[in-house]
């Protein structure tokens, strides 16, 4: 996606305003949300954000059918996935998407749809 100079500047301005609000304590977490990064953790980079949202359907596309997987797992695997997601500072869904894509890329590359 290519952005115009004005769009890039608008994003920078919005980001600076949001940062100022966060640093002054004006932003309140959404009730029930979880934060995995510590207060002194380095700022998230583009790659961090891409890892979080990779494979996640874009809200504005309004796809008629979104795929939601429901899987059964053991307590041990659930805890392992939660710990791995926390370590990577992503949510469990992002970790599962990343893991499945990596597995398929290594074991079933020829089966990838066009």
GIUR-V767916 format. One record per pair of residues at least 4 apart in sequence whose ideal C-beta (glycine too) atoms are under 8 Angstrom apart, sorted by the first residue. I is the first residue (numbers start at 0). J is the second residue. Records with the same first field share a line. If there is no record, write none. Layout:
I->J + J
//
This chain:
2->6 + 7 + 10
3->7
4->8
5->9
6->10
7->11
8->12
9->13
10->14
11->15
12->16
13->17
14->18
15->19
16->20
17->21 + 26
18->22
19->23
20->25 + 26
21->25 + 26
28->32 + 34
35->84 + 85 + 88 + 89
36->40 + 43 + 88
40->88
43->47 + 48 + 88
44->48
45->49
46->50
47->51 + 88
48->52
49->53
50->87 + 89 + 93 + 97
51->55 + 89 + 90 + 93
52->93
53->93 + 96 + 97 + 100
54->93 + 96 + 97 + 100
55->92 + 93 + 96
56->60 + 62 + 65
68->95
72->76 + 77 + 80
73->77
74->78
75->79
76->80
77->81
78->82
79->83
80->84 + 91 + 94 + 95
81->85 + 91
82->86
83->87 + 94
84->89 + 90 + 91 + 93 + 94
87->94
89->93 + 94 + 97
90->94
91->95
92->96
93->97
94->98
95->99
96->100
97->101
98->102
99->103
100->104
101->105
102->106 + 107
103->107 + 108 + 110 + 111
104->108
107->111
//
